Amino acid sequence: ADNNLLSVSHNPTSGWLQISLPAGNSLETVRVMGLSGKTVRNLERGASASNTEIDLSGLPKGIYVLQARSEGQVFVKKVIVE
């Protein structure tokens, strides 16, 4: 998938992260993983929305990988928690 289509705002963050795809794309799942590959946050969307928020407060400072699934495509972005 074209990772440029996935928008992640307030990155770096210490709290909420806004995640969005262009209109017409629905976010099905959002996972945030540590660099070891362990999932630290998981969000499954029942409704077909092109944007959502995920709370990263409480996570240790560091670099994480955000993975978003939409209609068979997987988008990946690096996220920094401050």
C-alpha positions in Angstrom: 0.0 0.0 0.0 1.1 3.6 -0.5 2.1 4.7 3.0 1.8 8.3 2.0 -2.0 7.9 2.0 -2.0 7.3 5.8 -2.0 10.5 7.8 -0.8 10.5 11.4 -1.0 13.8 13.2 0.6 15.0 16.4 3.7 12.9 15.8 5.7 12.9 18.0 3.0 12.6 20.6 2.6 12.0 24.3 -1.2 11.4 24.1 -3.8 11.0 21.4 -2.8 10.3 17.8 -5.2 11.2 14.9 -5.1 8.6 12.1 -6.8 9.1 8.8 -7.0 7.8 5.3 -8.5 9.6 2.2 -12.3 9.5 2.0 -13.6 6.3 0.6 -11.0 4.2 2.5 -12.2 2.6 5.8 -9.9 1.9 8.7 -10.6 -1.7 9.8 -7.8 -2.2 12.4 -5.1 -0.1 13.9 -2.2 -1.7 15.8 0.7 0.0 17.5 3.7 -2.2 18.1 7.1 -1.8 19.8 10.2 -2.3 17.8 10.3 -5.9 19.1 7.0 -6.5 17.3 4.9 -6.8 20.4 1.4 -5.2 20.1 1.0 -2.4 22.7 -2.3 -0.9 21.4 -5.0 -2.5 19.2 -8.1 -0.9 17.8 -10.7 -2.7 15.7 -13.2 -0.6 13.9 -16.7 -1.9 13.4 -18.0 1.1 11.4 -16.5 2.2 8.1 -14.7 5.4 9.1 -11.7 6.9 7.3 -10.3 8.4 10.5 -9.9 7.6 14.2 -7.9 8.4 17.3 -5.8 6.2 19.5 -4.6 6.9 23.0 -0.8 6.4 23.4 -0.5 8.1 26.8 1.0 5.8 29.3 3.4 4.2 26.8 7.1 4.5 27.5 9.0 7.0 25.5 10.4 5.6 22.3 9.7 4.6 18.7 6.7 2.5 17.7 5.3 1.1 14.5 1.7 1.9 13.6 0.0 -0.5 11.2 -3.4 0.3 9.8 -5.5 -2.1 7.6 -8.0 -0.9 5.0 -9.7 -3.1 2.5 -6.9 -5.6 2.2 -4.1 -3.0 2.2 -1.7 -2.5 5.1 -0.3 0.9 5.8 2.7 1.4 8.1 4.1 4.6 9.8 6.7 5.2 12.5 5.4 6.9 15.6 7.4 8.6 18.3 6.1 8.8 21.9 7.7 11.6 23.9 
